[in-house]
Amino acid sequence: LLKELKIHIDYVRENGLTQKEFDIAKNNYTSGLLLGLDNSMTLAEYNAYELFYQYDGFVEYLDVLDIIKSFTLDDINDFIKKIISAQPIITIVEPK
């Protein structure tokens, strides 16, 4: 499984997402946000986070949708290259 995951990560690092993959992912995510508007529990949780953490730069629920819609394929592929190309962090955990 790890070998297959590495193959997919390497492929995405080299080639990025296609327009079709990007559109599917973007539509799925924005649809989920819109469905959250029909759920009072989701909105209550979102508002609770705002009150609990009191972010100065807190983004309203519908503004998140606009931000996601503004992303382009180039934005995402640039982000992928930056994140996936970063040097991996190795963590060693040993028993007591």
URWOJO-V390846 format. One record per pair of residues at least 24 apart in sequence whose C-alpha atoms are under 7 Angstrom apart, sorted by the first residue. I is the first residue (numbers start at 0). J is the second residue. D is the distance in Angstrom with one decimal. If there is no record, write none. Layout:
i & j & d
I & J & D
I & J & D
This chain:
i & j & d
12 & 79 & 6.6
12 & 80 & 5.7
12 & 83 & 6.3
15 & 76 & 5.3
16 & 76 & 6.5
18 & 72 & 6.6
21 & 72 & 6.4
29 & 64 & 6.3
32 & 64 & 7.0
